[in-house]
C-alpha cells in the first residue's frame, strides 16, 4: 500500500472523507530535487559544444548538422523539462530561462534538420547577412538580460551566467545582422564562458544536495551558502526536511 493510500484509509476510518459538505484536506509530501541542476547541465553542454565551434576551436561548415540531435535533446528537451519542473517549485527565474532556452535549442535542432533536408540553404554563421537569425538572438539577449536582472537578488553566479549569456547572444545577433565572422567568433568565446559558469553552478548545486552541506560556493547572498561545510537551508523536524520521506533513490 502506498503512503498516499495509507493516509486515505486513515482519513476514512476517522469519519469519512467528507464533513459538512466539504472534503477533508490532505497534504501529500512530494520531495523534488532542484530542477536547475539538469537545466544548467543541459544548457552548459549544448552551449559549449556549439559555442566552441562558433569560436573556431574545431569543426567546419557541416558541424552544426552533426551537433543538432545532441543540442535538441539535451539543451532543448531536457532543459525545457527542467523549466516546467522549476515552475512546480515556484522558481520564476529558472522557469523563464530554462523554458526560453530549452525552446531555443529545440528550434535550433529543427532549423538544422531543415538544412539537412535541403529546405533551408547552408549558410555558416557570419558568412553573410542573416536578418532572421539576428532577430532570434536579439530576442534571446533581451529576455536573458531581464532574467539576469531578476537573478541579482537570488544568486550572483546565476546572474553572471545569464549576463554573460545575454552578452554572447547580443554579439551573435550583431554577427548575423552585419554578416561578420569576427563578431560570431567573439560571441563564441563569450558563450563558452557562459557555459563554464553554468556548469560550475550546476555542479555546486548537485554537490550541496548530495552532501547535505555546501561544497562549492553557491553564489547566494547568505554567508552560509558560500562557506564550504555551511548549511544554508536549515532542516525541518528531520534531517532531510520532509518528515516520513526517505531521501535518495
C-alpha positions as CSV (number, residue, x, y, z in Angstrom):
1,X,0.0,0.0,0.0
2,X,1.4,3.4,-0.9
3,X,1.8,6.2,1.6
4,X,-1.0,8.2,-0.2
5,X,-3.4,5.2,0.1
6,X,-2.5,4.7,3.7
7,X,-3.3,8.3,4.6
8,X,-6.6,7.9,2.7
9,X,-7.6,4.8,4.7
10,X,-6.8,6.6,8.0
11,X,-8.9,9.6,6.9
12,X,-11.9,7.3,6.0
13,X,-11.6,5.4,9.3
14,X,-11.7,8.6,11.3
15,X,-15.1,9.7,9.9
16,X,-15.1,9.8,6.2
17,X,-13.6,12.0,3.6
18,X,-16.4,14.5,3.6
19,X,-17.6,16.6,6.6
20,X,-20.4,19.2,6.4
21,X,-20.3,19.1,2.6
22,X,-16.6,19.8,2.4
23,X,-13.7,17.4,1.6
24,X,-11.2,16.9,4.3
25,X,-7.9,18.5,3.3
26,X,-5.0,16.1,2.8
27,X,-1.3,17.0,2.3
28,X,0.8,14.8,0.1
29,X,4.5,15.2,0.5
30,X,6.4,15.1,-2.7
31,X,10.2,15.9,-2.4
32,X,11.6,17.5,-5.6
33,X,15.3,17.7,-6.5
34,X,16.5,21.1,-7.8
35,X,15.4,21.0,-11.5
36,X,18.0,23.7,-12.4
37,X,20.8,21.1,-11.9
38,X,19.5,19.3,-15.0
39,X,18.6,22.5,-16.8
40,X,22.0,24.1,-16.2
41,X,23.9,21.0,-17.3
42,X,21.8,20.7,-20.5
43,X,22.4,24.4,-21.3
44,X,26.1,24.1,-20.5
45,X,26.7,21.1,-22.6
46,X,24.8,22.3,-25.7
47,X,26.1,25.8,-25.5
48,X,29.7,24.7,-25.0
49,X,29.6,22.3,-28.0
50,X,28.0,24.9,-30.3
51,X,29.9,28.0,-29.0
52,X,33.3,26.3,-29.2
53,X,32.5,25.6,-32.9
54,X,31.5,29.3,-33.4
55,X,34.7,30.4,-31.8
56,X,36.7,28.4,-34.3
57,X,38.0,25.7,-31.9
58,X,37.0,22.8,-34.1
59,X,34.8,21.6,-37.0
60,X,33.7,23.0,-40.3
61,X,30.6,24.4,-42.0
62,X,28.8,21.0,-41.7
63,X,29.5,20.7,-37.9
64,X,26.1,22.2,-36.8
65,X,24.4,19.4,-38.7
66,X,26.2,16.9,-36.6
67,X,25.5,18.7,-33.3
68,X,21.8,19.3,-33.7
69,X,20.5,16.0,-32.2
70,X,22.5,16.5,-29.1
71,X,21.6,20.2,-28.8
72,X,17.9,19.4,-29.4
73,X,17.7,16.6,-26.9
74,X,20.0,17.8,-24.0
75,X,19.9,21.5,-24.5
76,X,16.3,21.6,-25.7
77,X,14.1,18.8,-24.3
78,X,15.9,18.2,-21.0
79,X,16.2,21.9,-20.3
80,X,12.5,22.6,-21.2
81,X,11.5,19.8,-18.8
82,X,13.7,21.4,-16.1
83,X,11.9,24.7,-16.8
84,X,8.5,23.1,-16.2
85,X,9.7,21.4,-13.0
86,X,11.1,24.8,-11.9
87,X,7.6,26.1,-12.3
88,X,6.4,23.5,-9.9
89,X,8.9,24.6,-7.2
90,X,7.9,28.2,-7.9
91,X,11.2,29.4,-9.2
92,X,10.2,32.2,-11.6
93,X,13.7,32.9,-13.0
94,X,14.5,29.3,-13.6
95,X,11.1,28.7,-15.3
96,X,11.6,31.6,-17.7
97,X,15.3,31.0,-18.5
98,X,15.1,27.2,-18.9
99,X,11.8,27.5,-20.7
100,X,13.1,30.1,-23.2
101,X,16.5,28.5,-23.8
102,X,15.0,25.0,-23.9
103,X,12.6,26.2,-26.6
104,X,15.5,27.8,-28.5
105,X,17.6,24.7,-28.6
106,X,14.6,22.7,-29.9
107,X,14.1,25.4,-32.6
108,X,17.9,25.2,-33.4
109,X,17.6,21.5,-33.8
110,X,14.6,21.8,-36.2
111,X,16.4,24.5,-38.1
112,X,19.5,22.4,-38.7
113,X,17.3,19.4,-39.6
114,X,15.6,21.5,-42.3
115,X,19.1,22.5,-43.5
116,X,20.0,18.8,-43.8
117,X,16.8,18.2,-45.8
118,X,17.7,21.0,-48.2
119,X,14.7,23.1,-47.2
120,X,17.0,25.9,-46.0
121,X,20.3,26.8,-47.6
122,X,23.5,26.0,-45.7
123,X,25.0,29.4,-44.6
124,X,27.8,29.3,-42.0
125,X,27.2,31.8,-39.2
126,X,28.6,35.3,-40.2
127,X,29.3,34.5,-43.8
128,X,26.5,36.7,-45.0
129,X,23.8,38.9,-43.5
130,X,21.0,36.8,-41.9
131,X,18.4,39.2,-40.5
132,X,16.1,36.4,-39.4
133,X,18.8,34.7,-37.3
134,X,19.8,38.0,-35.9
135,X,16.3,38.5,-34.6
136,X,16.5,35.2,-32.9
137,X,19.4,36.3,-30.9
138,X,18.4,39.9,-30.3
139,X,15.2,38.5,-28.7
140,X,17.0,35.9,-26.6
141,X,19.5,38.6,-25.5
142,X,16.7,40.8,-24.3
143,X,14.9,38.0,-22.4
144,X,18.1,36.7,-20.9
145,X,19.2,40.2,-19.8
146,X,15.9,40.5,-17.9
147,X,16.5,37.2,-16.3
148,X,20.0,38.4,-15.2
149,X,18.5,41.4,-13.5
150,X,16.0,39.3,-11.7
151,X,18.7,36.9,-10.6
152,X,20.7,39.6,-8.8
153,X,18.7,39.2,-5.6
154,X,18.8,35.4,-5.9
155,X,22.2,34.2,-6.9
156,X,25.3,36.1,-8.1
157,X,26.7,33.2,-10.0
158,X,23.4,32.8,-11.8
159,X,23.5,36.5,-12.5
160,X,27.0,36.2,-14.0
161,X,25.9,33.2,-16.1
162,X,22.8,35.0,-17.5
163,X,24.6,38.3,-18.0
164,X,27.4,36.6,-20.0
165,X,24.8,34.6,-21.9
166,X,22.9,37.8,-22.8
167,X,26.1,39.5,-23.9
168,X,27.1,36.5,-26.1
169,X,23.6,36.4,-27.6
170,X,23.8,40.1,-28.4
171,X,27.2,39.7,-30.1
172,X,25.9,36.8,-32.1
173,X,22.9,38.8,-33.2
174,X,25.3,41.5,-34.4
175,X,27.4,38.9,-36.2
176,X,24.4,37.6,-38.1
177,X,23.0,41.1,-38.6
178,X,26.1,42.5,-40.3
179,X,27.5,39.3,-41.7
180,X,30.7,39.2,-39.8
181,X,32.6,36.1,-38.8
182,X,34.7,38.2,-36.4
183,X,31.6,39.1,-34.3
184,X,30.5,35.5,-34.4
185,X,33.8,34.2,-33.1
186,X,33.8,36.8,-30.3
187,X,30.3,35.7,-29.4
188,X,31.5,32.1,-29.4
189,X,34.2,32.9,-26.8
190,X,31.7,34.7,-24.6
191,X,29.1,31.9,-24.8
192,X,31.8,29.4,-23.9
193,X,32.3,31.4,-20.7
194,X,28.6,31.3,-20.0
195,X,28.6,27.5,-20.4
196,X,31.5,27.2,-18.0
197,X,29.7,29.3,-15.4
198,X,26.5,27.2,-15.8
199,X,28.5,24.0,-15.4
200,X,30.1,25.3,-12.2
201,X,26.7,26.4,-10.7
202,X,25.0,23.1,-11.6
203,X,27.9,21.1,-10.0
204,X,27.9,23.3,-6.9
205,X,24.1,22.7,-6.5
206,X,24.4,18.9,-7.1
207,X,27.2,18.6,-4.6
208,X,25.3,20.6,-2.0
209,X,22.2,18.4,-2.5
210,X,24.3,15.2,-2.3
211,X,26.5,16.1,0.7
212,X,23.8,18.0,2.6
213,X,26.1,20.9,3.0
214,X,28.0,23.4,0.9
215,X,31.0,22.0,-1.0
216,X,31.5,24.7,-3.6
217,X,30.2,28.3,-3.1
218,X,26.7,28.6,-4.4
219,X,26.7,32.4,-5.1
220,X,23.7,33.1,-2.9
221,X,23.6,36.2,-0.7
222,X,23.7,34.1,2.5
223,X,27.1,33.7,4.0
224,X,26.4,30.0,4.8
225,X,25.8,29.4,1.1
226,X,29.3,30.3,0.2
227,X,31.3,28.7,3.0
228,X,32.4,25.1,2.5
229,X,30.7,22.9,5.1
230,X,27.9,25.5,5.7
231,X,24.2,24.7,5.7
232,X,22.2,27.5,4.1
233,X,19.0,25.5,4.4
234,X,18.0,24.7,8.0
235,X,16.4,21.2,8.3
236,X,12.8,21.0,9.4
237,X,12.0,18.3,12.1
238,X,14.1,15.6,10.4
239,X,17.5,15.7,8.7
240,X,16.1,15.8,5.2
241,X,13.3,18.3,6.0
242,X,10.5,16.0,4.8
243,X,9.0,14.1,7.8
244,X,8.4,10.5,6.9
245,X,10.1,10.7,3.5
246,X,13.2,8.8,2.7
247,X,16.0,10.8,1.0
248,X,17.7,9.4,-2.1
249,X,16.9,6.7,-4.6
